[in-house]
Amino acid sequence: MALTNEEILAGLAELVNEETGIAADTVTADKSFTDDLDIDSISMMTIVVNAESKFDVEIPDSEVENLKTVQDAVSFIAAAQA
């Protein structure tokens, strides 16, 4: 069964917290990974790989650059699960 956007957001927040130490409750849908959360490309790739495993989806490298905000990632994962 596909997860809700809220469940995906919570899961992503956990992954961001594990990788960067940023408090999960500060990872909200409107945040930019680079501008607001200060996540570099190496950490972003780790988060993507972990998200692929956690949510059982494939996120092509060509798509990663389009995931600017947390909401972008939530939307992509939700669509990939469908």
C-alpha positions in Angstrom: 0.0 0.0 0.0 1.3 3.4 -0.9 2.3 5.7 1.9 0.6 9.1 2.4 2.4 12.3 1.8 2.6 12.8 5.5 4.2 9.4 6.0 6.7 10.1 3.2 7.6 13.5 4.7 8.2 11.9 8.1 10.3 9.2 6.6 12.4 11.8 4.6 12.8 13.9 7.7 14.2 10.8 9.5 16.7 10.2 6.7 17.8 13.8 6.6 18.2 13.7 10.4 20.3 10.5 10.2 22.5 11.9 7.5 23.0 15.5 8.6 21.9 15.8 12.3 19.2 18.3 11.3 16.2 18.0 13.6 13.5 16.0 11.9 10.8 18.4 13.0 12.5 21.2 11.1 12.4 19.3 7.8 9.1 20.6 6.3 7.7 20.3 2.8 8.5 23.9 2.0 12.2 23.7 2.8 14.8 23.7 0.0 17.4 20.9 0.5 20.3 23.2 -0.4 19.2 26.7 0.6 17.2 26.0 3.8 18.7 22.7 5.0 22.2 23.3 3.7 22.5 19.7 2.4 25.5 19.2 0.0 25.5 17.0 -3.0 27.2 14.1 -1.3 24.7 14.1 1.6 21.9 14.4 -0.9 23.0 11.3 -2.8 23.2 9.4 0.5 19.6 10.6 1.4 18.4 9.5 -2.1 20.0 6.1 -1.9 18.5 5.6 1.6 15.1 6.9 0.4 15.1 4.4 -2.5 15.6 1.6 0.0 13.2 2.9 2.6 10.3 3.7 0.2 11.1 0.9 -2.4 11.3 3.3 -5.3 14.0 4.1 -7.9 15.1 7.7 -8.2 17.2 8.2 -11.3 20.3 10.4 -11.0 18.8 12.6 -13.7 15.8 13.2 -11.4 17.8 14.1 -8.3 18.7 17.6 -9.6 14.9 18.3 -9.9 14.4 17.6 -6.3 14.9 21.1 -5.0 12.5 21.1 -2.1 11.3 18.5 0.4 7.9 18.6 -1.3 9.5 17.8 -4.7 10.9 14.6 -3.1 7.7 13.7 -1.4 5.8 14.2 -4.7 8.3 12.1 -6.6 8.2 9.3 -4.2 4.4 9.3 -4.0 4.2 9.1 -7.8 6.8 6.4 -8.0 4.9 4.3 -5.5 1.7 4.5 -7.6 
